[in-house]
Amino acid sequence: MGGVLVEWDGIQPLIALTEGRLTAEEARRFWLESDWVRRFETGRCSALEFGAGIVRELQVDLEPAAFLDEFVSWDRGPLPGSFELLGELRQHFILACLSNNNALHWNIPRLQKLTACFHRRYASFEIGLIKPDRAAYEWVISDLGLEPGAIVFFDDNPECVVAAERVGIRGFVVKGPAMVREKLGGLGVEI
């Protein structure tokens, strides 16, 4: 959901936190590749363990609790147009979200209002699977009971879209609701 329907800014704050030791691309990839992120976002460690692990991994002079306070603030809420887009699509399609997420962000009230717009919700920390791992997509396909080609997937990370396509899902790299609308229009879906 981050980058597609939710404004999540973990790139620039991570660059600032590391005092520029990470480039924007390295910061983006950090969220996909860090073992501590994967543990936390698959429900295999507590928030405090995650905070301590990240502080050590990034070698920053910050208390784990202070890092967690900053981390929570990086979720800025739904992007403009997200509720409208989901409201229009919900009338005609089964909406599901597969989100690399954690209990700290998932339980923010403004995000819960957005996730309530979906018929099915697959938060990585709840299902124990994470994108771009093949098993996460296979879980969703199985649970939805659909053929992979019947699913259209939107993500802001190219790695996640490529992984979805490898299991037969039609995938698109997008940034924001307007790009989702554009891609849907290219598929002949007018909303």
Contact map, one row per residue, 1 for C-alpha under 8 A:
11111100000000000000000000000000000000000000000000000000000000000000000000000000000000000000000011100000000000000000000000000000000000000000000000000000001000000000000000000000000000000000000
11111111000000000000000000000000000000000000000000000000000000000000000000000000000000000000000000100000000000000000000000000000000000000000000000000000000100000000000000000000000000000000000
11111111000000000000000000000000000000000000000000000000000000000000000000000000000000000000000000000000000000000000000000000000000000000000000000000000001100000000000000000111000000000000000
11111110000000000000000000000000000000000000000000000000000000000000000000000010000000000000000000000000000000000000000000000000000000000000000000000000011100000000000000000111100100000000000
11111110000000000000000000000000000000000000000000000000000000000000000000000110010000000000000000000000000000000000000000000000000000000000000000000000000000000000000000000001100000000000000
11111111000000000000000000000000000000000000000000000000000000000000000000111110010000000000000000000000000000000000000000000000000000000000000000000000000000000000000000000001000000000000000
01111111100000000000000000000000000000000000000000000000000000000000000000111110000000000000000000000000000000000000000000000000000000000000000000000000000000000000000000000000000000000000000
01100111110000000000000000000000000000000000000000000000000000000000000001111000000000000000000000000000000000000000000000000000000000000000000000000000000000000000000000000000000000000000000
00000011111110000000000000000000000000000000000000000000000000000000000001110000000000000000000000000000000000000000000000000000000000000000000000000000000000000000000000000000000000000000000
00000001111111000000000000110000000000000000000000000000000000000000001001000000000000000000000000000000000000000000000000000000000000000000000000000000000000000000000000000000000000000000000
00000000111111100000000100110000000000000000000000000000000000000000000000000000000000000000000000000000000000000000000000000000000000000000000000000000000000000000000000000000000000000000000
00000000111111110000000100100000000000000000000000000000000000000000000000000000000000000000000000000000000000000000000000000000000000000000000000000000000000000000000000000000000000000000000
00000000111111111000000000000000000000000000000000000000000000000000000001000000000000000000000000000000000000000000000000000000000000000000000000000000000000000000000000000000000000000000000
00000000011111111100010000100000000000000000000000000000000000000000000000000000000000000000000000000000000000000000000000000000000000000000000000000000000000000000000000000000000000000000000
00000000001111111111111100100000000000000000000000000000000000000000000000000000000000000000000000000000000000000000000000000000000000000000000000000000000000000000000000000000000000000000000
00000000000111111111000000000000000000000000000000000000000000000000000000000000000000000000000000000000000000000000000000000000000000000000000000000000000000000000000000000000000000000000000
00000000000011111111000000000000000000000000000000000000000100000000000000000000000000000000000000000000000000000000000000000000000000000000000000000000000000000000000000000000000000000000000
00000000000001111111110000000000000000000000000000000000011100000000000000000000000000000000000000000000000000000000000000000000000000000000000000000000000000000000000000000000000000000000000
00000000000000111111110000000000000000000000000000000000000000000000000000000000000000000000000000000000000000000000000000000000000000000000000000000000000000000000000000000000000000000000000
00000000000000111111111000000000000000000000000000000000000000000000000000000000000000000000000000000000000000000000000000000000000000000000000000000000000000000000000000000000000000000000000
00000000000000100111111000000000000000000000000000000000000000000000000000000000000000000000000000000000000000000000000000000000000000000000000000000000000000000000000000000000000000000000000
00000000000001100111111111100000000000000000000000000000000000000000000000000000000000000000000000000000000000000000000000000000000000000000000000000000000000000000000000000000000000000000000
00000000000000100001111111100000000000000000000000000000000000000000000000000000000000000000000000000000000000000000000000000000000000000000000000000000000000000000000000000000000000000000000
00000000001100100000011111110000000000000000000000000000000000000000000000000000000000000000000000000000000000000000000000000000000000000000000000000000000000000000000000000000000000000000000
00000000000000000000011111111000000000000000000000000000000000000000000000000000000000000000000000000000000000000000000000000000000000000000000000000000000000000000000000000000000000000000000
00000000000000000000011111111100000000000000000000000000000000000000000000000000000000000000000000000000000000000000000000000000000000000000000000000000000000000000000000000000000000000000000
00000000011101100000011111111110000000000000000000000000000000000000000000000000000000000000000000000000000000000000000000000000000000000000000000000000000000000000000000000000000000000000000
00000000011000000000000111111111000000000000000000000000000000000000000000000000000000000000000000000000000000000000000000000000000000000000000000000000000000000000000000000000000000000000000
00000000000000000000000011111111100000000000000000000000000000000000000000000000000000000000000000000000000000000000000000000000000000000000000000000000000000000000000000000000000000000000000
00000000000000000000000001111111110000000000000000000000000000000000000000000000000000000000000000000000000000000000000000000000000000000000000000000000000000000000000000000000000000000000000
00000000000000000000000000111111110010000000000000000000000000000000000000000000000000000000000000000000000000000000000000000000000000000000000000000000000000000000000000000000000000000000000
00000000000000000000000000011111110011000000000000000000000000000000000000000000000000000000000000000000000000000000000000000000001100000000000000000000000000000000000000000000000000000000000
00000000000000000000000000001111111011000000000000000000000000000000000000000000000000000000000000000000000000000000000000000000000000000000000000000000000000000000000000000000000000000000000
00000000000000000000000000000111111111000000000000000000000000000000000000000000000000000000000000000000000000000000000000000000000000000000000000000000000000000000000000000000000000000000000
00000000000000000000000000000000111111100000000000000000000000000000000000000000000000000000000000000000000000000000000000000000000000000000000000000000000000000000000000000000000000000000000
00000000000000000000000000000000011111110000000001001100000000000000000000000000000000000000000000000000000000000000000000000000000000000000000000000000000000000000000000000000000000000000000
00000000000000000000000000000011111111111000000001000100000000000000000000000000000000000000000000000000000000000000000000000000000000000000000000000000000000000000000000000000000000000000000
00000000000000000000000000000001111111111100000000000000000000000000000000000000000000000000000000000000000000000000000000000000010000000000000000000000000000000000000000000000000000000000000
00000000000000000000000000000000001111111111100001000000000000000000000000000000000000000000000000000000000000000000000000000000000000000000000000000000000000000000000000000000000000000000000
00000000000000000000000000000000000111111111111001000000000000000000000000000000000000000000000000000100000000000000000000001000000000000000000000000000000000000000000000000000000000000000000
00000000000000000000000000000000000011111111000000000000000000000000000000000000000000000000000000011100000000000000000000011001010000000000000000000000000000000000000000000000000000000000000
00000000000000000000000000000000000001111111000000000000000000000000000000000000000000000000000000000100000000000000000000011111110000000000000000000000000000000000000000000000000000000000000
00000000000000000000000000000000000000111111110000000000000000000000000000000000000000000000000000000100000000000000000000011101000000000000000000000000000000000000000000000000000000000000000
00000000000000000000000000000000000000111111110000000000000000000000000000000000000000000000000000000000000000000000000000001001000000000000000000000000000000000000000000000000000000000000000
00000000000000000000000000000000000000110011111011000000000000000000000000000000000000000000000000000000000000000000000000000000000000000000000000000000000000000000000000000000000000000000000
00000000000000000000000000000000000000010011111111000000000000000000000000000000000000000000000000000000000000000000000000000000000000000000000000000000000000000000000000000000000000000000000
00000000000000000000000000000000000000010000111111100000000000000001000000000000000000000000000000000001000000000000000000000000000000000000000000000000000000000000000000000000000000000000000
00000000000000000000000000000000000000000000011111110000000000011001000000000000000000000000000000000000000000000000000000000000000000000000000000000000000000000000000000000000000000000000000
00000000000000000000000000000000000000000000111111111000000000000000000000000000000000000000000000000000000000000000000000000000000000000000000000000000000000000000000000000000000000000000000
00000000000000000000000000000000000110110000111111111100000000000000000000000000000000000000000000000000000000000000000000000000000000000000000000000000000000000000000000000000000000000000000
00000000000000000000000000000000000000000000001111111110000000011011000000000000000000000000000000000000000000000000000000000000000000000000000000000000000000000000000000000000000000000000000
00000000000000000000000000000000000000000000000111111111000000110000000000000000000000000000000000000000000000000000000000000000000000000000000000000000000000000000000000000000000000000000000
00000000000000000000000000000000000100000000000011111111100000000000000000000000000000000000000000000000000000000000000000000000000000000000000000000000000000000000000000000000000000000000000
00000000000000000000000000000000000110000000000001111111110000010000000000000000000000000000000000000000000000000000000000000000000000000000000000000000000000000000000000000000000000000000000
00000000000000000000000000000000000000000000000000111111111111110010000000000000000000000000000000000000000000000000000000000000000000000000000000000000000000000000000000000000000000000000000
00000000000000000000000000000000000000000000000000011111111100000000000000000000000000000000000000000000000000000000000000000000000000000000000000000000000000000000000000000000000000000000000
00000000000000000000000000000000000000000000000000001111111000000000000000000000000000000000000000000000000000000000000000000000000000000000000000000000000000000000000000000000000000000000000
00000000000000000100000000000000000000000000000000000111111100000000000000000000000000000000000000000000000000000000000000000000000000000000000000000000000000000000000000000000000000000000000
00000000000000000100000000000000000000000000000000000011111110000000000000000000000000000000000000000000000000000000000000000000000000000000000000000000000000000000000000000000000000000000000
00000000000000001100000000000000000000000000000000000011011111000000000000000000000000000000000000000000000000000000000000000000000000000000000000000000000000000000000000000000000000000000000
00000000000000000000000000000000000000000000000000000010001111100000000000000000000000000000000000000000000000000000000000000000000000000000000000000000000000000000000000000000000000000000000
00000000000000000000000000000000000000000000000000000010000111110110000000000000000000000000000000000000000000000000000000000000000000000000000000000000000000000000000000000000000000000000000
00000000000000000000000000000000000000000000000000010010000011111110000000000000000000000000000000000000000000000000000000000000000000000000000000000000000000000000000000000000000000000000000
00000000000000000000000000000000000000000000000100110110000001111111000000000000000000000000000000000000000000000000000000000000000000000000000000000000000000000000000000000000000000000000000
00000000000000000000000000000000000000000000000100100000000000111111100000000000000000000000000000000000000000000000000000000000000000000000000000000000000000000000000000000000000000000000000
00000000000000000000000000000000000000000000000000000000000001111111110000000000000000000000000000000000000000000000000000000000000000000000000000000000000000000000000000000000000000000000000
00000000000000000000000000000000000000000000000000100010000001111111111000000000000000000000000000000000000000000000000000000000000000000000000000000000000000000000000000000000000000000000000
00000000000000000000000000000000000000000000001100100000000000011111111100000000000000000000000000000000000000000000000000000000000000000000000000000000000000000000000000000000000000000000000
00000000000000000000000000000000000000000000000000000000000000001111111110000000000000000000000000000000000000000000000000000000000000000000000000000000000000000000000000000000000000000000000
00000000000000000000000000000000000000000000000000000000000000000111111111000000000000000000000000000000000000000000000000000000000000000000000000000000000000000000000000000000000000000000000
00000000010000000000000000000000000000000000000000000000000000000011111111100000000000000000000000000000000000000000000000000000000000000000000000000000000000000000000000000000000000000000000
00000000000000000000000000000000000000000000000000000000000000000001111111100000000000000000000000000001100000000000000000000000000000000000000000000000000000000000000000000000000000000000000
00000000000000000000000000000000000000000000000000000000000000000000111111110000000000000000000000000000000000000000000000000000000000000000000000000000000000000000000000000000000000000000000
00000001110010000000000000000000000000000000000000000000000000000000011111110000000000000000000000000000000000000000000000000000000000000000000000000000000000000000000000000000000000000000000
00000111100000000000000000000000000000000000000000000000000000000000001111111000000000000000000000000000100000000000000000000000000000000000000000000000000000000000000000000000000000000000000
00000111100000000000000000000000000000000000000000000000000000000000000011111100000000000000000000000000000000000000000000000000000000000000000000000000000000000000000000000000000000000000000
00000111000000000000000000000000000000000000000000000000000000000000000000111110000000000000000000000000000001100000000000000000000000000000000000000000000000000000000000000000000000000000000
00001110000000000000000000000000000000000000000000000000000000000000000000011111011000000000000000000000000001100100000000000000000000000000000000000000000000000000000000000000000000000000000
00011110000000000000000000000000000000000000000000000000000000000000000000001111110000000000000000000000000000000000000000000000000000000000000000000000000000000000000000000001100000000000000
00000000000000000000000000000000000000000000000000000000000000000000000000000111111000000000000000000000000000000000000000000000000000000000000000000000000000000000000000000000100000000000000
00000000000000000000000000000000000000000000000000000000000000000000000000000011111110000000000000000000000000000000000000000000000000000000000000000000000000000000000000000000110000000000000
00001100000000000000000000000000000000000000000000000000000000000000000000000111111111000000000000000000000000000100000000000000000000000000000000000000000000000000000000000001100000000000000
00000000000000000000000000000000000000000000000000000000000000000000000000000101111111100000000000000000000000000100100000000000000000000000000000000000000000000000000000000000000000000000000
00000000000000000000000000000000000000000000000000000000000000000000000000000000111111110000000000000000000000000000000000000000000000000000000000000000000000000000000000000000000000000000000
00000000000000000000000000000000000000000000000000000000000000000000000000000000111111111000000000000000000000000000000000000000000000000000000000000000000000000000000000000000100010000000000
00000000000000000000000000000000000000000000000000000000000000000000000000000000011111111100001000000000000000000000110000000000000000000000000000000000000000000000000000000000000000000000000
00000000000000000000000000000000000000000000000000000000000000000000000000000000001111111110000000000000000000000000100000000000000000000000000000000000000000000000000000000000000000000000000
00000000000000000000000000000000000000000000000000000000000000000000000000000000000111111111000000000000000000000000000000000000000000000000000000000000000000000000000000000000000000000000001
00000000000000000000000000000000000000000000000000000000000000000000000000000000000011111111101000000000000000000000000000000000000000000000000000000000000000000000000000000000000000000000001
00000000000000000000000000000000000000000000000000000000000000000000000000000000000001111111111000000000000000000000110000000000000000000000000000000000000000000000000000000000000000000000000
00000000000000000000000000000000000000000000000000000000000000000000000000000000000000111111100000000000000000000000000000000000000000000000000000000000000000000000000000000000000000000000000
00000000000000000000000000000000000000000000000000000000000000000000000000000000000000011111110000000000000000000000000000000000000000000000000000000000000000000000000000000000000000000000000
00000000000000000000000000000000000000000000000000000000000000000000000000000000000000001111111000000000000000000000000000000000000000000000000000000000000000000000000000000000000000000000000
00000000000000000000000000000000000000000000000000000000000000000000000000000000000000000101111100000000000000000000011100000000000000000000000000000000000000000000000000000000000000000000000
00000000000000000000000000000000000000000000000000000000000000000000000000000000000001001100111110000000000000000000111100000000000000000000000000000000000000000000000000000000000000000000000
00000000000000000000000000000000000000000000000000000000000000000000000000000000000000000000011111000000000000000000011111000000000000000000000000000000000000000000000000000000000000000000000
10000000000000000000000000000000000000000000000000000000000000000000000000000000000000000000001111100000000000000010010111100000000000000000000000000000000000000000000000000000000000000000000
10000000000000000000000000000000000000000000000000000000000000000000000000000000000000000000000111110000000000000000000011110000000000000001000000000000000000000000000000000000000000000000000
11000000000000000000000000000000000000000000000000000000000000000000000000000000000000000000000011111000000000000000000001110000011000000000000000000000000000000000000000000000000000000000000
00000000000000000000000000000000000000001000000000000000000000000000000000000000000000000000000001111100000000000000000000111000011000000000000000000000000000000000000000000000000000000000000
00000000000000000000000000000000000000001000000000000000000000000000000000000000000000000000000000111110110000000000000000111000000000000000000000000000000000000000000000000000000000000000000
00000000000000000000000000000000000000011110000000000000000000000000000000000000000000000000000000011111110000000000000000111000000000000000000000000000000000000000000000000000000000000000000
00000000000000000000000000000000000000000000000000000000000000000000000000000000000000000000000000001111111000000000000000001000000000000000000000000000000000000000000000000000000000000000000
00000000000000000000000000000000000000000000001000000000000000000000000100000000000000000000000000000111111100000000000000000000000000000000000000000000000000000000000000000000000000000000000
00000000000000000000000000000000000000000000000000000000000000000000000100100000000000000000000000001111111100100000000000000000000000000000000000000000000000000000000000000000000000000000000
00000000000000000000000000000000000000000000000000000000000000000000000000000000000000000000000000001111111100110000000000100000000000000000000000000000000000000000000000000000000000000000000
00000000000000000000000000000000000000000000000000000000000000000000000000000000000000000000000000000011111110110000000000000000000000000000000000000000000000000000000000000000000000000000000
00000000000000000000000000000000000000000000000000000000000000000000000000000000000000000000000000000001111111110000000000000000000000000000000000000000000000000000000000000000000000000000000
00000000000000000000000000000000000000000000000000000000000000000000000000000000000000000000000000000000001111111000000000000000000000000000000000000000000000000000000000000000000000000000000
00000000000000000000000000000000000000000000000000000000000000000000000000001100000000000000000000000000000111111100000000000000000000000000000000000000000000000000000000000000000000000000000
00000000000000000000000000000000000000000000000000000000000000000000000000001100000000000000000000000000111111111110000000000000000000000000000000000000000000000000000000000000000000000000000
00000000000000000000000000000000000000000000000000000000000000000000000000000000000000000000000000000000011111111111000000000000000000000000000000000000000000000000000000000000000000000000000
00000000000000000000000000000000000000000000000000000000000000000000000000000000000000000000000000000000000011111111100000000000000000000000000000000000000000000000000000000000000000000000000
00000000000000000000000000000000000000000000000000000000000000000000000000000100011000000000000000000000000001111111110000000000000000000000000000000000000000000000000000000000000000000000000
00000000000000000000000000000000000000000000000000000000000000000000000000000000000000000000000010000000000000111111110010000000000000000000000000000000000000000000000000000000000000000000000
00000000000000000000000000000000000000000000000000000000000000000000000000000000000000000000000000000000000000011111111000000000000000000000000000000000000000000000000000000000000000000000000
00000000000000000000000000000000000000000000000000000000000000000000000000000000001001100100001000000000000000001111111000000000000000000000000000000000000000000000000000000000000000000000000
00000000000000000000000000000000000000000000000000000000000000000000000000000000000001000100011110000000000000000111111110000000000000000000000000000000000000000000000000000000000000000000000
00000000000000000000000000000000000000000000000000000000000000000000000000000000000000000000011100000000000000000001111110000000000000000000000000000000000000000000000000000000000000000000000
00000000000000000000000000000000000000000000000000000000000000000000000000000000000000000000011110000000000000000000011111000000000000000000000000000000000000000000000000000000000000000000000
00000000000000000000000000000000000000000000000000000000000000000000000000000000000000000000000111000000000000000010011111100000000000000000000000000000000000000000000000000000000000000000000
00000000000000000000000000000000000000000000000000000000000000000000000000000000000000000000000111100000000000000000000111110110000000000001000000000000000000000000000000000000000000000000000
00000000000000000000000000000000000000000000000000000000000000000000000000000000000000000000000011111100010000000000000011111110000000000000000000000000000000000000000000000000000000000000000
00000000000000000000000000000000000000001110000000000000000000000000000000000000000000000000000001111100000000000000000001111111111000000000000000000000000000000000000000000000000000000000000
00000000000000000000000000000000000000011111000000000000000000000000000000000000000000000000000000011110000000000000000000111111100000000000000000000000000000000000000000000000000000000000000
00000000000000000000000000000000000000000110000000000000000000000000000000000000000000000000000000000000000000000000000001111111000000000000000000000000000000000000000000000000000000000000000
00000000000000000000000000000000000000000100000000000000000000000000000000000000000000000000000000000000000000000000000001111111100000000000000000000000000000000000000000000000000000000000000
00000000000000000000000000000000000000001111000000000000000000000000000000000000000000000000000000000000000000000000000000011111110000000000000000000000000000000000000000000000000000000000000
00000000000000000000000000000000000000000100000000000000000000000000000000000000000000000000000000000000000000000000000000011011111010110000000000000000000000000000000000000000000000000000000
00000000000000000000000000000000000001001100000000000000000000000000000000000000000000000000000000110000000000000000000000010001111110110000000000000000000000000000000000000000000000000000000
00000000000000000000000000000001000000000000000000000000000000000000000000000000000000000000000000110000000000000000000000010000111111011000000000000000000000010010000000000000000000000000000
00000000000000000000000000000001000000000000000000000000000000000000000000000000000000000000000000000000000000000000000000000000011111010000000000000000000000111011000000000000000000000000000
00000000000000000000000000000000000000000000000000000000000000000000000000000000000000000000000000000000000000000000000000000000111111111000000000000000000000000010000000000000000000000000000
00000000000000000000000000000000000000000000000000000000000000000000000000000000000000000000000000000000000000000000000000000000001111111100000000000000000000000011001000000000000000000000000
00000000000000000000000000000000000000000000000000000000000000000000000000000000000000000000000000000000000000000000000000000000110011111110000000000000000000000000000000000000000000000000000
00000000000000000000000000000000000000000000000000000000000000000000000000000000000000000000000000000000000000000000000000000000111111111111000000000000000000000000000000000000000000000000000
00000000000000000000000000000000000000000000000000000000000000000000000000000000000000000000000000000000000000000000000000000000001011111111100000000000000000000001001000000000000000000000000
00000000000000000000000000000000000000000000000000000000000000000000000000000000000000000000000000000000000000000000000000000000000001111111110000000000000000000000001000000000000000000000000
00000000000000000000000000000000000000000000000000000000000000000000000000000000000000000000000000000000000000000000000000000000000000111111111000000000000000000000000000000000000000000000000
00000000000000000000000000000000000000000000000000000000000000000000000000000000000000000000000001000000000000000000000001000000000000011111111100000000000000000000000000000000000000000000000
00000000000000000000000000000000000000000000000000000000000000000000000000000000000000000000000000000000000000000000000000000000000000001111111111110000000000000000000000000000000000000000000
00000000000000000000000000000000000000000000000000000000000000000000000000000000000000000000000000000000000000000000000000000000000000000111111111000000000000000000000000000000000000000000000
00000000000000000000000000000000000000000000000000000000000000000000000000000000000000000000000000000000000000000000000000000000000000000011111110000000000000000000000000000000000000000000000
00000000000000000000000000000000000000000000000000000000000000000000000000000000000000000000000000000000000000000000000000000000000000000001111111000000000000000000000000000000000000000000000
00000000000000000000000000000000000000000000000000000000000000000000000000000000000000000000000000000000000000000000000000000000000000000000111111100000000000000000000000000000000000000000000
00000000000000000000000000000000000000000000000000000000000000000000000000000000000000000000000000000000000000000000000000000000000000000000110111110110000000000000000000000000000000000000000
00000000000000000000000000000000000000000000000000000000000000000000000000000000000000000000000000000000000000000000000000000000000000000000100011111110000000000000000000000000000000000000000
00000000000000000000000000000000000000000000000000000000000000000000000000000000000000000000000000000000000000000000000000000000000000000000100001111110000000000000001111000000000000000000000
00000000000000000000000000000000000000000000000000000000000000000000000000000000000000000000000000000000000000000000000000000000000000000000000000111111000000000000000111000000000000000000000
00000000000000000000000000000000000000000000000000000000000000000000000000000000000000000000000000000000000000000000000000000000000000000000000001111111000000000000000011000000000000000000000
00000000000000000000000000000000000000000000000000000000000000000000000000000000000000000000000000000000000000000000000000000000000000000000000001111111100000000000000011000000000000000000000
00000000000000000000000000000000000000000000000000000000000000000000000000000000000000000000000000000000000000000000000000000000000000000000000000001111110000000000000011110000000000000000000
00000000000000000000000000000000000000000000000000000000000000000000000000000000000000000000000000000000000000000000000000000000000000000000000000000011111000001001000011110000000000000000000
00010000000000000000000000000000000000000000000000000000000000000000000000000000000000000000000000000000000000000000000000000000000000000000000000000001111100001000000000111100000100000000000
10110000000000000000000000000000000000000000000000000000000000000000000000000000000000000000000000000000000000000000000000000000000000000000000000000000111111011000000000111110000000000000000
01110000000000000000000000000000000000000000000000000000000000000000000000000000000000000000000000000000000000000000000000000000000000000000000000000000011111000000000000001110000000000000000
00000000000000000000000000000000000000000000000000000000000000000000000000000000000000000000000000000000000000000000000000000000000000000000000000000000001111111000000000001000000000000000000
00000000000000000000000000000000000000000000000000000000000000000000000000000000000000000000000000000000000000000000000000000000000000000000000000000000001111111100000000001000000000000000000
00000000000000000000000000000000000000000000000000000000000000000000000000000000000000000000000000000000000000000000000000000000000100000000000000000000000011111110000000000000000000000000000
00000000000000000000000000000000000000000000000000000000000000000000000000000000000000000000000000000000000000000000000000000000001100000000000000000000001011111111000000000000000000000000000
00000000000000000000000000000000000000000000000000000000000000000000000000000000000000000000000000000000000000000000000000000000000100000000000000000000111011111111100000111000000000000000000
00000000000000000000000000000000000000000000000000000000000000000000000000000000000000000000000000000000000000000000000000000000000000000000000000000000000001111111110000100000000000000000000
00000000000000000000000000000000000000000000000000000000000000000000000000000000000000000000000000000000000000000000000000000000001111000000000000000000000000111111111000000000000000000000000
00000000000000000000000000000000000000000000000000000000000000000000000000000000000000000000000000000000000000000000000000000000000101001000000000000000100000011111111111100000000000000000000
00000000000000000000000000000000000000000000000000000000000000000000000000000000000000000000000000000000000000000000000000000000000000000000000000000000000000001111111111100000000000000000000
00000000000000000000000000000000000000000000000000000000000000000000000000000000000000000000000000000000000000000000000000000000000000000000000000000000000000000111111110000000000000000000000
00000000000000000000000000000000000000000000000000000000000000000000000000000000000000000000000000000000000000000000000000000000000001001100000000010000000000000011111110000000000000000000000
00000000000000000000000000000000000000000000000000000000000000000000000000000000000000000000000000000000000000000000000000000000000000000000000000011000000000000001111111000000000000000000000
00000000000000000000000000000000000000000000000000000000000000000000000000000000000000000000000000000000000000000000000000000000000000000000000000011111100000000001111111100000000000000000000
00000000000000000000000000000000000000000000000000000000000000000000000000000000000000000000000000000000000000000000000000000000000000000000000000011111100000000001100111110000000000000000000
00000000000000000000000000000000000000000000000000000000000000000000000000000000000000000000000000000000000000000000000000000000000000000000000000000001111000001101100011111000000000000000000
00000000000000000000000000000000000000000000000000000000000000000000000000000000000000000000000000000000000000000000000000000000000000000000000000000001111000001000000001111100000000100000000
00000000000000000000000000000000000000000000000000000000000000000000000000000000000000000000000000000000000000000000000000000000000000000000000000000000011111001000000000111110000000000000000
00110000000000000000000000000000000000000000000000000000000000000000000000000000000000000000000000000000000000000000000000000000000000000000000000000000011100000000000000011111001100000000000
00110000000000000000000000000000000000000000000000000000000000000000000000000000000000000000000000000000000000000000000000000000000000000000000000000000001100000000000000001111111100000000000
00111100000000000000000000000000000000000000000000000000000000000000000000000010010000000000000000000000000000000000000000000000000000000000000000000000000000000000000000000111111100000000000
00011000000000000000000000000000000000000000000000000000000000000000000000000011110010000000000000000000000000000000000000000000000000000000000000000000000000000000000000000011111110000000000
00000000000000000000000000000000000000000000000000000000000000000000000000000000100000000000000000000000000000000000000000000000000000000000000000000000000000000000000000000011111111000000000
00000000000000000000000000000000000000000000000000000000000000000000000000000000000000000000000000000000000000000000000000000000000000000000000000000000000000000000000000000111111111100000000
00010000000000000000000000000000000000000000000000000000000000000000000000000000000000000000000000000000000000000000000000000000000000000000000000000000010000000000000000000111111111110000000
00000000000000000000000000000000000000000000000000000000000000000000000000000000000010000000000000000000000000000000000000000000000000000000000000000000000000000000000000000000111111111000001
00000000000000000000000000000000000000000000000000000000000000000000000000000000000000000000000000000000000000000000000000000000000000000000000000000000000000000000000000000000011111111100000
00000000000000000000000000000000000000000000000000000000000000000000000000000000000000000000000000000000000000000000000000000000000000000000000000000000000000000000000000010000001111111110000
00000000000000000000000000000000000000000000000000000000000000000000000000000000000000000000000000000000000000000000000000000000000000000000000000000000000000000000000000000000000111111111110
00000000000000000000000000000000000000000000000000000000000000000000000000000000000000000000000000000000000000000000000000000000000000000000000000000000000000000000000000000000000011111111110
00000000000000000000000000000000000000000000000000000000000000000000000000000000000000000000000000000000000000000000000000000000000000000000000000000000000000000000000000000000000001111111100
00000000000000000000000000000000000000000000000000000000000000000000000000000000000000000000000000000000000000000000000000000000000000000000000000000000000000000000000000000000000000111111100
00000000000000000000000000000000000000000000000000000000000000000000000000000000000000000000000000000000000000000000000000000000000000000000000000000000000000000000000000000000000000011111110
00000000000000000000000000000000000000000000000000000000000000000000000000000000000000000000000000000000000000000000000000000000000000000000000000000000000000000000000000000000000000011111111
00000000000000000000000000000000000000000000000000000000000000000000000000000000000000000000000000000000000000000000000000000000000000000000000000000000000000000000000000000000000000011001111
00000000000000000000000000000000000000000000000000000000000000000000000000000000000000011000000000000000000000000000000000000000000000000000000000000000000000000000000000000000000010000000111
